[in-house]
Amino acid sequence: MDLAAALKRENPGRTAAQIQRILRTTQGWSPTDRTLQRHFAGAGLTGTGEGGRPGVFGRFEATRGNELWTGDALHGPKIGGRKTYLFAFVDDHSRAIVGHRFGFAEDTVRLAAALRPSLAARGVPESVYVDNGTAFVDTWLLRACASLAIRLTHSKPGRPQGRGKIERFFRTVRDQFLVELDDKRVGQIEHLTELNSLFTAWVETVYHRTVHSETGQAPIERWLGSIPKPLPLPSTADLREAFLWSQMRTVTKTATASLHGNTYEVDPMMAGMKVELIFDPFDLTDIEVRAAGKPVGKAIPHRIGRHAHPKATPETPAEPAPPTGIDYLKILEGGHTARTAKGISCSSLMDDSRGQG
C-alpha cells in the first residue's frame, strides 16, 4: 500500500486501475482497484484540483439504458503481422457493450464500422462520451452525432473522470479474452473476421451474462430492463445520412468544384458560391451538392484520379501484383559470372583501354 501511494504521489494522473497494473507487473500481485481507491481516499490522494487541493468527484451512473454511451479504443493482438485495435462502447447504466469491433487501424473509418451497427441494433443514445483521440475528434463524428441528435462530449485533457466504466471493461477484456490469445492461438487466426467473431461470442455468452459486481445484475439483463419497448431504432435512410462525409468548397467561375484532386461539374448557377459536397468516403464518384443545407443536384465527375477518400483505407490491402519471374540482379550476376569465366574482367578492360589510348 505504501508503494501504491508513492506511485500515486509520483504521478497524480494515474488511476487506481493503472497503479494496479504497475503493481502486478513489478510486484507480481496487487490489491483490487476498489481497495486502492479506498486507500487513496483515506490518504487524501483522490486527485488534485485548483491550487493543489484535493479534487472531489461524485460517482455518476446514468439512470436508464441508452442515456449515455462511453467509447474508447484498446490496442489488440497482431493478426497476420498487423496490429489490431478494438473500438468499444459501453452503456453507462447497465455496463452492457452496445458496440464493438476490432480493426487494423485506430482511425475514423474503423470507429464508424463499430458505431454504425451498434446504432442500428441498440438504438440511438442521448449522449456519447469519448476522449480526445484523433478518431473521436474527427469532423465526421461531429456530423454523425448532430445528424442523429446525439450529444457528443469529450473528456478534458488530464481529467479522465467518468471513463472508469470503459477502462474497467478493457481490463476485463485483457484478463478474460486477450489472455487466451497466446502466440500459438493468435497464429491460428487468419482473418480479422475470425477475431471479431471470437470476441462477439465472449461478449454475448460470458461478459453480458455475468452478474456485475456494482449493479448486481448481468449487463444485458439490466440494459433490456431499462430501455423503452419497443426500442426505437433509426431508419436505414437516417443512418446512411449520418455516416456520409461532407466538405465545404467554393465553386469556380467555370462551375467546377474540386475534392482531393478530383474535379466535378456543378450547376452553373452555383458559380462563386460556397457549397457542401456530401459523399460516401469509399466512393468519390457519387457526390451530392447542397447549398444552405438544401440539395441542389449532383456533382458530375469531370476528372477523377482518386475513387476513395484518403482516410478511407481498405481493411484488406490490395493483392500484390503477380510476379513476372524476372530477377534482374540475378541476371546481372549471371552475366558477370559468365564474363569472368572467359577471362574478361574490369581490370583487363581498363588495361585494354590504356593500350588503345
JOQUIGI-V388769 format. One line per field, one symbol per residue. ss: DSSP state (H for helix, E for strand, C for the rest). phi: phi as a letter, one per 40 degrees, with the letter a starting at -180 (. if undefined). burial: # if it has 9 or more other ideal C-beta (glycine too) atoms within 8 Angstrom, else .. A space follows every 50 residues. Layout:
ss->???
phi->???
burial->???
//
This chain:
ss->CHHHHHHHHHCCCCCHHHHHHHHHHHHCCCCCHHHHHHHHHHCCCCCECH HHCECCCCCCCCCCCCCEEEEEEEEEEEECCEEEEEEEEEECCCCCEEEE EEECCCCHHHHHHHHHHHHHHHCCCCEEEECCCHHHHCHHHHHHHHHCCC EEEECECCECCCCHHHHHHHHHHHHHHHHHCCHHHHHCCCCHHHHHHHHH HHHHHHHCCCECCCCCCEHHHHHHCCCCCCCCCCCHHHHHHHCCEEEEEE CCCCCEEEECCEEEECCHHHCCCEEEEEEECCEEEEEEEEECCEEEEEEE EEECCCCCCCCCCCCCCCCCCCCCCCCHHHHHHHHHHHHHHCCCCHHHHH HHHHHHC
phi->.cccccccccadccccccccccccccbgaacccccccccccccgbchbbc ggcdcbbcccaccacgcabbbabbcbccbggbcbbbcabbcccbgcccaa acacacbccccccccccccccbgbccabbbcbcdccbccdcdcccccbgc cbbbccdgbcdgbcccccccccdccbbcccccdcccccccbcdccccccd cccccbccbccccccgbcdccccccbbcbcccbccdccccccccbaacab ccccgbbbafgcbbcbddccdgccbbcbacccaccbbcbbbfgbcbhbcc dbbbbbcbcdcccccbccccccccgcbdccccccccccccccgcbccccc ccccccc
burial->...##.##.....####.######.....##.#..##.###...###.#. ...#.......#..##########.#..#....################# ####.##############..####.#####.#.##.#.#########.# .#.##.......############.###..#...##..#..#.###.### .###.###...#..#.####.##..##......#...##..#.###..## #...#####..###.#...##...#####.#.##..#####....#..#. #..#.#.##..#..................#.......##.......##. .......
//
